[in-house]
Amino acid sequence: MHRWCSVNMKAKVYIRGCAAISAQESFSGGFVPQPVTLAEHNMMRAKEPDYKGFIAPNNLRRMSRMLKMGLTAALQCLRNSGLQVPDAIITGTGKGSLQDTERFLHDIRQYAEAALNPTPFIQSTYNSVNGLIALQQQCTRYNNTFVHRGFSFEHAVLDGLLLLNEGNAVNVLAGGFDEITAEHFYIKSRIGYWKEQLTQPADLYTANTPGSIAGEGAVFFVLSTEPAAVRLEGLKMIYKPSQETLSQSLEAFLAQHQVTAADIDLLITGQSGDTNYDHFYHDLQSRYFPQTTSEPFKHLCGEYDTASAFALWMAVQRMEAEPSLKRVLIYNHFYGEQHAFFLLSR
């Protein structure tokens, strides 16, 4: 059984600005993919920027990595957009701040549920990043967080699109963020999420083994009805489809936007090097896009619940740098369950 969700947009929605903290040098602007070398585990860590220009030193000491990454990426996105206060703050995260969650659970055990420091618990809630952004920017408007595994970021974007289409907002700050910790990496390795042997990102798609490489990141966008260089034309989500249902969903999605497969200039796919699930990408590409330029992205950022946010950021960078790209299609899924298409145009 499968379910799908998409939105018919009457209003044109553009990406006014964006910012990303990832395993790449993505924060300072410009996108030049760099090979990442893993030393010990199949785990790609984000390259964190200097937070001092964004967060006061006294606050910085009390914040975990995820909170710092999420808040800083959001603030940089607003700066890049020339915007101070958005009409809404909407995020998606699969796990929230794992570091704070683990710290609080360890404290419960160590102190036998007595004399606990409440700060890790408060900061471990999924909407902590949203609250920090709102406090920093004095934004008292719509604020929402989605925690839907591989659909977390997609639902944040969908909610933003609905607000813009209803005329309840002009500029929406939407983002996705997740982190990886040593404990979480170990837990997920027990159920086959990651490759057993150390695999370099450059060899991810030729290893021909189950599992992928863990990743993390924080990526934000300002979605706006004000014209910009890149337009977000459509979004479609499909839950647990068969290969045939997925093909039908793609055909319907393209037809809905009066586009054919031949009109796509660049296909960005979420191939993760996992032999259990990459067949979805191979089948769709060979059937509909045999001549279309195709690029994977997870060798650059790793696999995580909201990795599609990095793919969207990457697509925007490519379109801004290459005027010849008129339409870009992103297809990603999270371990064969949550599948999503993004369509970008000029």
C-alpha positions in Angstrom: 0.0 0.0 0.0 1.3 3.5 -0.9 0.2 7.0 -0.2 1.2 10.2 -2.0 1.0 13.9 -1.4 1.6 16.9 -3.7 0.4 20.5 -3.8 -1.1 22.5 -6.7 0.4 25.9 -6.5 -1.5 28.9 -7.8 1.2 31.4 -6.6 4.7 31.2 -8.0 7.2 30.4 -5.3 10.9 31.3 -5.6 14.0 30.5 -3.5 15.1 34.0 -2.4 18.2 32.8 -0.5 19.7 29.7 1.1 22.6 28.6 3.3 24.1 25.2 4.2 26.4 23.7 6.8 27.5 20.3 5.5 30.5 18.0 5.1 31.5 20.3 2.2 32.8 23.9 2.3 29.3 25.1 1.7 28.8 27.8 4.2 30.9 30.7 2.8 29.2 30.7 -0.6 30.0 29.2 -3.9 29.9 25.4 -4.5 33.0 23.5 -5.4 32.6 19.9 -4.5 35.5 18.6 -2.5 36.4 14.9 -1.9 36.0 13.9 1.7 38.5 11.3 3.2 37.2 9.2 6.0 39.8 8.0 8.5 38.1 5.5 10.8 34.3 5.2 10.4 31.8 5.6 7.6 30.6 8.9 9.0 30.9 12.3 7.4 31.0 15.2 9.8 29.9 18.7 9.0 32.5 21.4 8.6 31.4 23.9 11.2 31.9 27.6 10.6 33.1 30.2 13.1 30.0 30.9 15.1 31.2 34.1 16.8 29.7 36.3 14.2 26.3 34.8 14.7 25.9 33.8 18.4 27.0 35.6 21.5 29.9 34.0 23.4 27.9 33.5 26.6 25.1 31.6 24.7 27.6 29.7 22.6 29.0 27.9 25.6 25.7 26.4 26.5 24.6 25.2 23.0 25.1 21.8 21.5 26.5 21.3 18.0 23.1 20.8 16.4 21.7 24.0 17.9 24.7 26.0 16.8 24.6 24.6 13.3 20.8 25.0 12.9 20.7 28.6 14.2 23.8 29.7 12.3 22.6 28.3 9.0 19.2 30.0 9.5 20.8 33.3 10.3 23.1 33.1 7.3 20.2 32.2 5.1 18.3 35.3 6.2 21.4 37.5 5.6 21.8 36.0 2.1 18.2 36.8 1.5 18.4 40.4 2.8 15.6 39.6 5.2 15.5 40.3 8.9 12.2 38.7 10.1 10.4 36.0 8.1 6.7 35.6 8.0 7.1 32.0 9.2 9.8 29.6 10.5 9.3 26.0 9.5 11.8 23.2 9.9 12.1 19.4 9.5 14.3 17.1 11.4 14.5 13.4 11.8 16.3 13.2 15.1 16.7 16.8 16.5 19.6 17.3 18.8 20.9 13.8 19.5 23.8 15.1 21.6 21.5 16.7 24.1 19.1 13.7 24.1 22.0 11.3 24.8 23.4 13.5 27.5 20.1 13.7 29.3 19.6 10.0 29.2 23.1 9.4 30.5 22.4 11.8 33.4 19.2 10.0 34.3 21.1 6.8 34.6 24.2 8.3 36.4 22.3 10.3 38.9 19.4 7.9 39.4 16.8 10.4 38.2 17.9 13.0 40.9 19.6 16.4 40.6 19.3 16.5 36.9 20.4 19.5 34.8 17.3 20.5 32.8 19.3 22.2 30.0 20.1 19.1 27.9 16.4 18.1 28.1 15.2 21.5 27.1 17.6 21.7 24.2 16.9 18.1 23.1 13.3 18.9 22.0 12.8 18.9 18.2 11.7 22.5 18.1 14.6 24.0 20.0 16.3 25.4 16.8 13.0 27.1 15.8 12.7 28.7 19.2 16.3 30.0 19.0 15.8 31.5 15.6 12.6 33.2 16.7 14.2 34.6 19.9 17.2 35.8 18.0 15.2 37.6 15.3 12.3 38.6 17.5 9.9 36.7 15.3 6.5 36.0 16.9 4.8 34.6 13.8 4.0 31.1 12.6 6.5 28.6 13.9 6.4 24.8 13.3 8.6 21.8 13.3 8.0 18.5 11.4 9.6 15.2 12.6 8.6 12.6 9.9 11.8 10.7 9.3 12.6 10.9 5.6 9.7 13.3 4.9 10.7 15.8 7.6 12.2 18.4 5.3 9.6 17.8 2.6 6.8 18.5 5.0 8.4 21.7 6.2 8.6 22.8 2.5 5.0 21.7 1.9 3.8 23.7 4.9 5.6 26.7 3.6 4.1 26.3 0.1 0.6 26.1 1.6 1.2 29.3 3.6 2.4 31.1 0.5 -0.4 29.8 -1.6 -3.0 30.9 0.9 -1.6 34.4 1.0 -0.7 34.1 4.7 3.0 34.8 4.1 5.4 36.4 1.6 8.7 35.1 2.9 9.0 31.7 4.7 12.2 30.4 6.3 12.2 26.7 5.8 15.0 24.3 6.6 16.2 20.8 7.6 18.8 19.7 10.1 20.2 16.5 11.6 23.4 15.4 13.3 25.2 12.1 13.7 26.8 11.0 17.0 29.0 8.0 17.8 26.2 6.3 19.7 23.6 6.9 17.1 26.0 5.6 14.4 26.6 2.4 16.4 22.8 1.9 17.0 22.0 2.3 13.3 24.9 0.1 12.2 23.3 -2.8 14.1 20.3 -2.7 11.7 22.4 -2.3 8.5 22.2 1.4 7.9 25.9 1.8 7.2 28.5 -0.1 5.2 30.4 -2.7 7.3 33.8 -2.0 5.7 35.4 1.5 5.6 34.3 3.0 2.3 35.5 6.3 1.0 32.9 8.7 -0.4 34.7 8.6 -3.8 34.0 4.8 -3.9 30.4 5.0 -2.6 28.7 4.1 -5.8 31.1 1.4 -6.9 31.4 -0.5 -3.6 28.4 -2.7 -4.5 27.6 -3.5 -0.9 24.6 -2.9 1.4 24.4 0.2 3.6 25.6 3.7 3.1 27.8 6.4 4.8 26.3 8.5 7.6 26.0 12.2 7.3 24.7 15.3 8.9 24.0 19.0 8.1 21.8 22.0 8.5 20.3 23.7 5.4 17.9 26.6 5.2 15.9 28.4 2.5 13.8 31.5 2.2 10.8 30.6 0.1 9.1 33.7 -1.3 6.4 34.9 -3.7 8.8 37.7 -4.7 10.7 36.8 -8.0 14.2 35.4 -7.7 16.6 33.5 -10.0 15.3 30.0 -9.1 11.6 28.9 -8.8 10.4 26.0 -6.8 7.8 24.7 -9.2 6.6 21.6 -7.5 7.0 18.9 -4.7 5.6 15.4 -4.5 5.9 12.8 -1.8 5.1 9.0 -2.2 5.2 6.6 0.8 6.4 3.0 0.2 5.6 2.8 -3.5 6.3 -0.1 -5.8 8.5 0.6 -8.8 5.5 0.8 -11.0 3.7 3.1 -8.7 6.8 5.3 -8.5 6.9 5.5 -12.3 3.2 6.5 -12.4 3.7 9.1 -9.8 6.6 10.7 -11.7 4.6 10.8 -14.9 1.7 12.4 -13.1 4.0 14.9 -11.4 5.6 16.0 -14.6 2.3 16.2 -16.4 0.8 18.3 -13.6 3.5 20.9 -14.3 3.3 20.5 -18.1 6.8 19.1 -18.4 8.2 16.0 -20.1 11.2 14.0 -19.0 13.0 15.4 -22.1 12.6 18.9 -20.7 14.7 18.1 -17.6 18.3 19.5 -18.0 19.7 18.0 -14.8 18.6 15.1 -12.6 19.9 15.0 -9.1 19.5 11.7 -7.4 19.8 10.5 -3.8 21.8 7.3 -4.6 23.4 6.2 -1.4 25.5 3.3 -2.6 23.1 0.9 -0.8 22.5 -2.1 -3.0 19.3 -2.8 -1.1 17.6 0.4 -2.3 19.5 2.0 -5.2 17.5 0.1 -7.8 14.8 2.7 -7.5 17.1 5.3 -8.9 18.6 3.0 -11.6 15.2 1.9 -12.9 13.7 5.4 -13.0 16.8 6.9 -14.7 17.1 4.2 -17.4 13.4 4.4 -18.1 12.8 8.1 -18.3 16.2 9.9 -18.3 18.6 7.8 -20.4 20.1 10.9 -22.1 19.7 13.4 -19.2 22.7 14.6 -17.2 22.4 12.9 -13.8 24.4 13.6 -10.6 24.2 11.9 -7.2 24.8 14.0 -4.1 25.2 11.7 -1.1 28.9 11.2 -1.6 29.1 14.9 -0.7 27.0 15.0 2.4 26.3 11.4 3.5 22.9 9.8 4.3 20.5 11.2 6.9 16.8 11.9 7.3 16.9 15.5 5.8 19.7 15.0 3.2 17.2 16.2 0.5 17.7 19.7 1.9 21.3 19.5 0.8 20.2 18.3 -2.6 17.9 21.3 -3.0 20.7 23.6 -1.9 23.0 22.0 -4.4 20.4 22.4 -7.2 20.1 26.1 -6.4 23.9 26.5 -6.6 24.1 24.8 -9.9 21.2 26.8 -11.4 22.6 30.1 -10.3 26.1 29.2 -11.6 24.9 27.7 -15.0 22.2 29.8 -16.8 21.8 26.9 -19.3 20.0 24.9 -16.7 16.4 25.7 -17.1 14.8 22.8 -15.2 16.2 20.6 -12.5 14.5 17.5 -11.0 15.5 16.1 -7.7 14.6 12.5 -6.7 15.4 11.2 -3.3 14.2 8.5 -1.0 15.1 7.4 2.6 15.7 3.7 2.8 13.1 2.8 0.3 10.1 4.2 2.3 9.8 8.0 1.9 10.2 9.1 -1.8 10.1 12.7 -2.9 10.4 14.7 -6.1 11.4 18.4 -6.3 11.0 20.4 -9.6 13.0 23.6 -10.0 12.8 26.0 -12.9 13.7 29.6 -13.9 
